[in-house]
Amino acid sequence: MASHRLFWPVAVLVVMLAVNTIYRPGFLAVEVNNGHLYGTPIDILRLSAPLILVGLGMTLVISTGGIDLSVGSICAISGAIACLHISQAPDQNSLVTVFTALAMALGAALVLGAWNGVLVSVIGIQPIIATLILMVAGRGLAQLVTEGQIITINSGPYRAIGLGHLLTLPLAIFIALGAALLVAALTRRTALGMIIESVGGNREASRLAGIRSARMVFLVYVVSAACAAVAGFMMTANVSSADGNNAGLWVELDAILAVVIGGTSLAGGRFYLSGTILGALIIQTLTTTVYAMNISPQTALLFKAVVVIAVCLIQAPEFRAKLGRRRRGGPASPTSTPQPQKEEVTA
């Protein structure tokens, strides 16, 4: 079991939940109020939904050997456009108004994703540079949409995206679950997933085999932007406002970390959607732990960094192998330098 790729992430998540339960016995308690489930585990699932969505798109991008640093800015832009349209409508609770706002924001996100895809797949700019451009410029674009102000709305249908309930559970959980099932169906039930992995493994060999590598790279950046847009809807719906400066801030780093914790290599190739979801749950559980233990804001980021480093080391096979050799008292290096043999001299 220890050799399974999800064993150590699951073990870390279980340990974190156990520590929280010991520190606060009611940590795992769930209660029913007005037909809805409430409790810390439900909050962790609900708050993990935006990160899961961003992580799904990031997984596909990383599997092609790329990176997308602009997802946080796309979250801010999509949320700002949706909230701006709703705030200017005479009836903010109109379903037509809300769906129009979502369509406008999603369309803008797809254009931004296509921009990233063109820069990387057509022009040939390095992914980290191409998406860094939109990461910086996107914040400015979000500020232009909001005119440097925080746009507040009072729309029940839009608020339901982040705080609504369905079948006693938060609606955000079902949205993230639906997106995960859709991506899994498209990548694991068809040849699309294998094609994406082949492009990440060796783009030139894939091209020579007849695969349109540039088209696949373009596609994953568009999908990543769409996932980020939906996550932006959740973030702004949670607070019924759009802040172009802080919405989705640094979510790209958490998404990359969730992908890595889930077992997907930054070098590209094979990807694991279930691992990414598990990584997002670990990150959100860690954030909840920081708040539950009343750790000061000055040391919260340092505490999270230490835990993340420990998780990555425990998950690394090379580190576990070296640690096992040290505990057995074996040599630090698996190979030894052969000693030169003396030549026999005959008289």
Secondary structure, DSSP 4 states (H G I P E B T S, - for coil): -TTSTTHHHHHHHHHHHHHHHHHSTTTT-EEEETTEEEEHHHHHHHHHHHHHHHHHHHHHHHHTT-----HHHHHHHHHHHHHHHHHTSS-TT-HHHHHHHHHHHHHHHHHHHHHHHIIIIII---HHHHHHHHHHHHHHHHHHHHTTS-EE---HHHHHHHH-EETTEEHHHHHHHHHHHHHHHHHHSSTHHHHHHHHHH-HHHHHHTT--HHHHHHHHHHHHHHHHHHHHHHHHHHHTEE-TTTTTTTHHHHHHHHHHHTT--TT-S---HHHHHHHHHHHHHHHHHHHHTT--HHHHHHHHHHHHHHHHHHH-HHHHHHHHHHHHT--SSS--PPPPPPPP---
